[in-house]
């Protein structure tokens, strides 16, 4: 299992006008670095932090999944997997940025994101895609998220 450390920080501007990375809680960070042996090669990735999904968003998703499960007769777990494959897939690319494919079949290799990786905006897009798909594919009219919340999730 790969050793990975995640720390939050901010990009700040120095008095001289240069940007720098300020890591929250530097003492903790220093302690975490001690988990690596000296001279270990590492990769440092910096990405914009986004607020994760809200409890309300999560409730809407579960309401949608249960409604689709009831409509199709498929288990909740099956519906979750179908929706992940349908809406949260992305092509796997190699280090050169080329899309990877199975050499024998030509099938493009895919990665399926977890909903825990989504920002609030991405999560909204995900649930909207589910709502539209359920209507088009199943003829199932799922309520808009604010309407679903008003239903108080009677399920």
N, C-alpha and C positions, 0 to 999 in steps of 0.2 A: 504494500500500500504506500502510495506516495505521500511524503510529508508536505503539508501545505499550510501556510500561515496567511490569514486574512486580517488586515488592519485597515481601519478607516482613517482618513486624513482629509486635508483640504489643500488646494493649490492657492497659495497666497502670493502677494506682491511685496517685494522687499522695498526698503526706502530708496534703493538705487534703481527701482523699476524692473528688477528681474523677478521672474516667477520662481517659486520654490515649493517643495512639498513639505507640509507640516503634518506629522503623524500624531494622531491623538494618543495620549498615554505612552510616551516614549520609553518609560521604564519597563512597561509590559513588553513592548516591542523588543527591547534589548534582551530580555529574558527568553523570549521566543526564539530569537536568533541563536541562542546557545544550544538549541536542539539540533543544530547542524554542526558537523565537524568542521574545523578550520580548513580553508582552501576548497570547500565544496562549491561547485559551480551551481548557480541558481538562475531562475528566470524571474524577473520582476515585471508584473503586469499592472498597469494603472488604467482603471476604467471609471467612468462616471457612476456615482452611486445614485440609485433610484429607490424611492420608497417602495416597499413590497406591498402586495395586495392587502386590502383591508378585510376585516371580518365580514363586512357587508358583501364585498365582492365574493368572498369565499362561500358565503351562504347562498348567493345567487347561483354560483356554479353548481353547488350541490343540489339546489332545487331543480335546475335544468337537467342535471344528470339523472336524478330520480324520476323526473317526468318522462325523459327519453327511455329509461329503463322500463317504466310502467307501460309505455306505448309499444315498445318492441318485444317485451318479454325477456330481454337480455339482462344479465346481472349488472349491477352498478359497476363492478370492476371491469367487465367487458366494455361497457359504454365509456368509461374513463380511458381505457386503452385505445379504443377506436378514435375518440376525440383527440387524444395526444398524437396519434399517427396522422390524423387528417389535418390538424391545424398547428401542431407544434414540431413539425419535422423540418430539418434543414440538411442540405447536402454536406457531406464531410469533404473537406479539402485538405490537400497535402501541404507541406511546408512551402511549396512554390505557388500556392493559391489555386492549384488545379483540382477540379472535382474528381474525387476518387470513385472508381467503378470496379466491379467484379470483372476480372479479365476474361473469364469463361462465358459469362452471360451478358456482360455489358450493363448490368443493373447498377445504378448509382447507389452508393452507400449513403445511408441516412443516419442522422442522430435525432433522437426524440427528446425535446426539452421537457423538463419538469415544470409544473406551474409555479413552483417555488422560485424559479429563475426569472420570472416575469416581473416587470415593473407594473405599477398600477395602470399605466396607459396600455401596455401590452396585454395585461389581464383583461381590461375592458374590451380590447379588440378581439381577444380570444372568445369571451362570452358572447359578443355580438355575432361573431362568425358561427358559433354554435346555434344561436337563436335563428339566424337566417337559414342555416343548413337544415335545422329541424323543420322549419316551415317548408322549404323547397323539397327536401328529400322525403320527409315523413308526413307532411301536411299537418304538422303539430305546431300550433300557435303558442309559443312560449311568450310570457309577458316581458316587457322591457324591465331592466333591473329595478327601477323605482317602483314599478307596478308589482314585481315579484316580492319586494320588501313589504309592500302594503298588504300582501296576502298573509304575512306573518308566518310563512313556511309551515303550513298546517301538516305537512308530511311527517 
